[in-house]
Amino acid sequence: MAAPKQFGGNSNSARPGQQNRGSYNNRNKNRRDMGPRRNERIRVPEVRVIGPRGEQLGVMATSSALSLAKAHELDLLEIAPNAQPPVCRIVDYGKYLYEEAKKQKQQKQSATKLKEVKMRPRIDEHDLMVKVRRAEMFLFNGNKVKVTLMFRIRELEHPEFGFEAVQRLIDAVAHIGVLDSKPKMMGRTITAMLSPVAQAKRRLVHNSVPVEDDALGEDEDVPAEE
């Protein structure tokens, strides 16, 4: 008499359906990683097509749209997969990727960030101009700037020196920065906040050429000294 068949011999084996579900998830993950569908990866029967110059070409069979794209030596790219029917555009895919990367970079640069410029009350003229140039560049790049001046214990006898130093910086960047509120003192620190003027009005006076924020690095720490 034949021995009965053994099932589930491998403890790692999945029940029917589990293996397929995992494969399906992997396929979905790979599809997302590949970005928008283009050319032969577009499997729907018909699409709404936008031509290479942005002109509306209407709804047509996907095979016809693909042939039209190839006739222009371009790609058929799906840009609105959830529309009925999906919307595709005839594009140079390499140029499309470049423009998208450029757009994302511009959006990242336009996002407002908070940068800090740190000072001491008895700062000399050279060091003050270093701070002024940093503040001006941060504002030019569209960032808010927090001016922080910290006193040593023995310097607290003359807070007016601190307010004067902060005001000198504010005056030096008045062409590009708007004071959100007057400098105020809390404990051993004076702070002031500056916002950039509208982009069309920004100009450099103390810097010769624009520099990205990453190249400026972080302002040096002002150690708390007794």
C-alpha positions as a Markdown table, in Angstrom:
| # | Residue | x | y | z |
|---|---|---|---|---|
| 1 | Met | 0.0 | 0.0 | 0.0 |
| 2 | Ala | 1.4 | 3.4 | -1.0 |
| 3 | Ala | 2.4 | 5.7 | 1.7 |
| 4 | Pro | 0.2 | 8.8 | 2.0 |
| 5 | Lys | 1.6 | 12.0 | 0.6 |
| 6 | Gln | 3.2 | 14.4 | 3.1 |
| 7 | Phe | 2.2 | 18.0 | 3.1 |
| 8 | Gly | 3.8 | 21.0 | 4.8 |
| 9 | Gly | 7.2 | 19.3 | 5.1 |
| 10 | Asn | 9.0 | 22.6 | 4.8 |
| 11 | Ser | 8.3 | 24.8 | 7.8 |
| 12 | Asn | 9.1 | 27.9 | 5.7 |
| 13 | Ser | 6.7 | 27.1 | 2.9 |
| 14 | Ala | 3.7 | 29.3 | 2.6 |
| 15 | Arg | 0.1 | 28.2 | 2.2 |
| 16 | Pro | -1.4 | 28.5 | -1.3 |
| 17 | Gly | -2.2 | 32.2 | -1.8 |
| 18 | Gln | 0.5 | 33.5 | 0.5 |
| 19 | Gln | 3.2 | 33.0 | -2.1 |
| 20 | Asn | 1.1 | 34.7 | -4.7 |
| 21 | Arg | 0.3 | 37.6 | -2.4 |
| 22 | Gly | 4.0 | 38.2 | -1.7 |
| 23 | Ser | 4.8 | 38.1 | -5.4 |
| 24 | Tyr | 2.0 | 40.6 | -6.1 |
| 25 | Asn | 3.4 | 42.9 | -3.5 |
| 26 | Asn | 6.9 | 42.6 | -4.9 |
| 27 | Arg | 5.6 | 43.4 | -8.4 |
| 28 | Asn | 3.8 | 46.5 | -7.0 |
| 29 | Lys | 7.0 | 47.6 | -5.3 |
| 30 | Asn | 9.0 | 47.2 | -8.5 |
| 31 | Arg | 6.4 | 49.1 | -10.5 |
| 32 | Arg | 6.5 | 52.0 | -8.1 |
| 33 | Asp | 10.3 | 52.1 | -8.2 |
| 34 | Met | 10.3 | 52.2 | -12.0 |
| 35 | Gly | 8.3 | 55.5 | -12.0 |
| 36 | Pro | 5.5 | 56.5 | -14.4 |
| 37 | Arg | 4.7 | 54.0 | -17.1 |
| 38 | Arg | 5.9 | 54.7 | -20.6 |
| 39 | Asn | 5.8 | 53.1 | -24.0 |
| 40 | Glu | 5.1 | 49.4 | -24.0 |
| 41 | Arg | 4.5 | 49.4 | -20.2 |
| 42 | Ile | 1.2 | 51.2 | -20.9 |
| 43 | Arg | -1.3 | 48.4 | -21.2 |
| 44 | Val | -4.7 | 50.1 | -21.3 |
| 45 | Pro | -6.5 | 49.9 | -24.6 |
| 46 | Glu | -6.9 | 53.6 | -25.2 |
| 47 | Val | -5.4 | 56.9 | -23.8 |
| 48 | Arg | -5.9 | 60.6 | -24.1 |
| 49 | Val | -2.9 | 62.0 | -25.8 |
| 50 | Ile | -1.1 | 65.4 | -25.5 |
| 51 | Gly | 1.4 | 66.0 | -28.3 |
| 52 | Pro | 5.0 | 67.0 | -28.0 |
| 53 | Arg | 4.1 | 70.8 | -28.2 |
| 54 | Gly | 1.4 | 70.5 | -25.6 |
| 55 | Glu | -1.4 | 70.2 | -28.1 |
| 56 | Gln | -4.5 | 68.1 | -27.3 |
| 57 | Leu | -4.7 | 65.1 | -29.7 |
| 58 | Gly | -7.7 | 63.5 | -28.2 |
| 59 | Val | -8.5 | 59.9 | -27.3 |
| 60 | Met | -6.9 | 57.2 | -29.4 |
| 61 | Ala | -5.9 | 53.6 | -29.2 |
| 62 | Thr | -2.7 | 53.1 | -27.1 |
| 63 | Ser | -1.0 | 51.3 | -30.0 |
| 64 | Ser | -1.7 | 54.3 | -32.3 |
| 65 | Ala | -0.4 | 56.8 | -29.6 |
| 66 | Leu | 2.8 | 54.7 | -29.3 |
| 67 | Ser | 3.3 | 54.6 | -33.1 |
| 68 | Leu | 2.8 | 58.4 | -33.1 |
| 69 | Ala | 5.4 | 58.9 | -30.4 |
| 70 | Lys | 7.9 | 56.6 | -32.2 |
| 71 | Ala | 7.3 | 58.6 | -35.4 |
| 72 | His | 8.6 | 61.7 | -33.5 |
| 73 | Glu | 11.4 | 59.6 | -32.1 |
| 74 | Leu | 10.0 | 60.4 | -28.6 |
| 75 | Asp | 8.4 | 58.5 | -25.7 |
| 76 | Leu | 4.8 | 58.0 | -24.7 |
| 77 | Leu | 4.6 | 58.8 | -21.0 |
| 78 | Glu | 1.6 | 58.3 | -18.7 |
| 79 | Ile | 1.1 | 61.5 | -16.7 |
| 80 | Ala | -2.4 | 60.9 | -15.2 |
| 81 | Pro | -2.9 | 57.2 | -14.7 |
| 82 | Asn | -6.2 | 57.6 | -12.7 |
| 83 | Ala | -8.0 | 59.6 | -15.4 |
| 84 | Gln | -10.6 | 57.9 | -17.6 |
| 85 | Pro | -9.0 | 57.2 | -20.0 |
| 86 | Pro | -5.4 | 57.7 | -18.7 |
| 87 | Val | -3.6 | 60.8 | -20.0 |
| 88 | Cys | -0.3 | 60.3 | -21.8 |
| 89 | Arg | 2.1 | 62.8 | -23.2 |
| 90 | Ile | 4.6 | 62.5 | -26.1 |
| 91 | Val | 7.9 | 63.6 | -24.6 |
| 92 | Asp | 11.6 | 63.2 | -24.7 |
| 93 | Tyr | 11.9 | 61.1 | -21.5 |
| 94 | Gly | 15.5 | 62.1 | -20.7 |
| 95 | Lys | 14.6 | 65.8 | -20.9 |
| 96 | Tyr | 11.5 | 65.1 | -18.8 |
| 97 | Leu | 13.6 | 63.6 | -16.0 |
| 98 | Tyr | 16.0 | 66.5 | -16.2 |
| 99 | Glu | 13.1 | 69.1 | -15.9 |
| 100 | Glu | 11.5 | 67.2 | -13.0 |
| 101 | Ala | 14.8 | 67.1 | -11.1 |
| 102 | Lys | 15.3 | 70.8 | -11.8 |
| 103 | Lys | 11.7 | 71.6 | -10.6 |
| 104 | Gln | 12.2 | 69.6 | -7.4 |
| 105 | Lys | 15.5 | 71.4 | -6.7 |
| 106 | Gln | 13.8 | 74.8 | -7.2 |
| 107 | Gln | 11.0 | 73.8 | -4.8 |
| 108 | Lys | 13.5 | 72.7 | -2.2 |
| 109 | Gln | 15.4 | 76.0 | -2.6 |
| 110 | Ser | 12.3 | 78.1 | -2.3 |
| 111 | Ala | 11.2 | 76.4 | 1.0 |
| 112 | Thr | 11.7 | 78.9 | 3.8 |
| 113 | Lys | 14.3 | 77.8 | 6.4 |
| 114 | Leu | 15.5 | 79.3 | 9.6 |
| 115 | Lys | 19.2 | 80.2 | 9.7 |
| 116 | Glu | 21.1 | 81.6 | 12.7 |
| 117 | Val | 23.9 | 84.2 | 12.9 |
| 118 | Lys | 25.7 | 84.3 | 16.2 |
| 119 | Met | 27.6 | 87.3 | 17.6 |
| 120 | Arg | 29.4 | 88.8 | 20.6 |
| 121 | Pro | 28.7 | 92.3 | 21.9 |
| 122 | Arg | 32.3 | 93.6 | 21.4 |
| 123 | Ile | 32.6 | 92.2 | 17.9 |
| 124 | Asp | 35.2 | 94.0 | 15.7 |
| 125 | Glu | 34.5 | 95.4 | 12.3 |
| 126 | His | 36.0 | 92.6 | 10.3 |
| 127 | Asp | 34.1 | 89.9 | 12.2 |
| 128 | Leu | 30.9 | 91.9 | 12.0 |
| 129 | Met | 31.2 | 92.0 | 8.2 |
| 130 | Val | 31.7 | 88.3 | 8.1 |
| 131 | Lys | 28.3 | 88.0 | 10.0 |
| 132 | Val | 26.7 | 90.6 | 7.7 |
| 133 | Arg | 27.7 | 88.7 | 4.6 |
| 134 | Arg | 26.4 | 85.4 | 6.0 |
| 135 | Ala | 23.1 | 87.0 | 6.9 |
| 136 | Glu | 22.8 | 88.7 | 3.5 |
| 137 | Met | 23.4 | 85.4 | 1.7 |
| 138 | Phe | 20.9 | 83.5 | 3.8 |
| 139 | Leu | 18.3 | 86.2 | 3.1 |
| 140 | Phe | 19.1 | 86.2 | -0.6 |
| 141 | Asn | 18.4 | 82.5 | -0.7 |
| 142 | Gly | 15.0 | 83.1 | 0.9 |
| 143 | Asn | 15.7 | 82.0 | 4.5 |
| 144 | Lys | 14.6 | 83.7 | 7.7 |
| 145 | Val | 17.6 | 84.7 | 9.8 |
| 146 | Lys | 17.7 | 84.6 | 13.6 |
| 147 | Val | 20.4 | 87.0 | 15.0 |
| 148 | Thr | 21.7 | 85.7 | 18.3 |
| 149 | Leu | 24.0 | 87.7 | 20.6 |
| 150 | Met | 25.3 | 86.2 | 23.8 |
| 151 | Phe | 26.9 | 88.0 | 26.7 |
| 152 | Arg | 29.5 | 86.8 | 29.0 |
| 153 | Ile | 28.7 | 87.4 | 32.7 |
| 154 | Arg | 31.1 | 90.4 | 32.9 |
| 155 | Glu | 29.6 | 91.9 | 29.7 |
| 156 | Leu | 26.1 | 92.2 | 31.2 |
| 157 | Glu | 27.1 | 95.5 | 32.8 |
| 158 | His | 26.8 | 97.2 | 29.4 |
| 159 | Pro | 23.9 | 95.6 | 27.4 |
| 160 | Glu | 23.8 | 98.6 | 25.2 |
| 161 | Phe | 27.0 | 97.3 | 23.5 |
| 162 | Gly | 25.0 | 94.2 | 22.5 |
| 163 | Phe | 22.0 | 96.1 | 21.2 |
| 164 | Glu | 24.3 | 98.3 | 19.2 |
| 165 | Ala | 26.1 | 95.4 | 17.6 |
| 166 | Val | 22.8 | 93.7 | 16.6 |
| 167 | Gln | 21.5 | 97.0 | 15.2 |
| 168 | Arg | 24.6 | 97.4 | 13.1 |
| 169 | Leu | 24.0 | 94.1 | 11.5 |
| 170 | Ile | 20.3 | 94.8 | 11.0 |
| 171 | Asp | 21.1 | 98.1 | 9.3 |
| 172 | Ala | 23.7 | 96.5 | 7.0 |
| 173 | Val | 21.1 | 94.0 | 5.6 |
| 174 | Ala | 18.1 | 96.4 | 5.6 |
| 175 | His | 18.2 | 96.3 | 1.8 |
| 176 | Ile | 17.3 | 92.6 | 1.8 |
| 177 | Gly | 15.9 | 91.8 | 5.2 |
| 178 | Val | 12.8 | 93.0 | 7.0 |
| 179 | Leu | 12.8 | 93.1 | 10.8 |
| 180 | Asp | 10.0 | 90.9 | 12.2 |
| 181 | Ser | 10.3 | 92.4 | 15.7 |
| 182 | Lys | 12.7 | 94.7 | 17.6 |
| 183 | Pro | 15.7 | 93.1 | 19.2 |
| 184 | Lys | 14.9 | 91.8 | 22.7 |
| 185 | Met | 17.0 | 90.6 | 25.6 |
| 186 | Met | 16.2 | 87.4 | 27.6 |
| 187 | Gly | 18.7 | 86.4 | 30.2 |
| 188 | Arg | 22.2 | 86.7 | 28.7 |
| 189 | Thr | 20.9 | 86.7 | 25.1 |
| 190 | Ile | 19.7 | 89.3 | 22.6 |
| 191 | Thr | 17.7 | 87.9 | 19.6 |
| 192 | Ala | 16.2 | 89.4 | 16.5 |
| 193 | Met | 14.4 | 87.8 | 13.6 |
| 194 | Leu | 14.7 | 88.9 | 9.9 |
| 195 | Ser | 12.6 | 87.9 | 6.9 |
| 196 | Pro | 13.7 | 88.2 | 3.3 |
| 197 | Val | 12.2 | 90.8 | 1.0 |
| 198 | Ala | 10.3 | 89.6 | -2.1 |
| 199 | Gln | 12.5 | 87.7 | -4.4 |
| 200 | Ala | 12.3 | 90.3 | -7.2 |
| 201 | Lys | 13.8 | 92.9 | -4.8 |
| 202 | Arg | 16.7 | 90.8 | -3.4 |
| 203 | Arg | 20.1 | 92.1 | -4.3 |
| 204 | Leu | 23.6 | 91.4 | -3.0 |
| 205 | Val | 25.6 | 94.4 | -1.6 |
| 206 | His | 28.2 | 92.7 | 0.6 |
| 207 | Asn | 28.7 | 89.5 | -1.4 |
| 208 | Ser | 29.9 | 89.4 | -4.9 |
| 209 | Val | 28.2 | 86.2 | -6.2 |
| 210 | Pro | 25.4 | 84.0 | -4.9 |
| 211 | Val | 26.4 | 81.0 | -2.8 |
| 212 | Glu | 24.1 | 78.1 | -1.8 |
| 213 | Asp | 23.3 | 77.5 | 1.8 |
| 214 | Asp | 25.2 | 74.2 | 2.0 |
| 215 | Ala | 28.4 | 76.0 | 1.0 |
| 216 | Leu | 28.0 | 78.5 | 3.9 |
| 217 | Gly | 28.0 | 75.8 | 6.5 |
| 218 | Glu | 26.9 | 76.4 | 10.1 |
| 219 | Asp | 27.8 | 79.5 | 12.1 |
| 220 | Glu | 30.4 | 78.8 | 14.7 |
| 221 | Asp | 29.2 | 78.2 | 18.2 |
| 222 | Val | 29.4 | 81.0 | 20.7 |
| 223 | Pro | 30.7 | 79.3 | 23.9 |
| 224 | Ala | 29.0 | 80.1 | 27.2 |
| 225 | Glu | 31.9 | 81.7 | 29.1 |
| 226 | Glu | 31.7 | 83.0 | 32.6 |
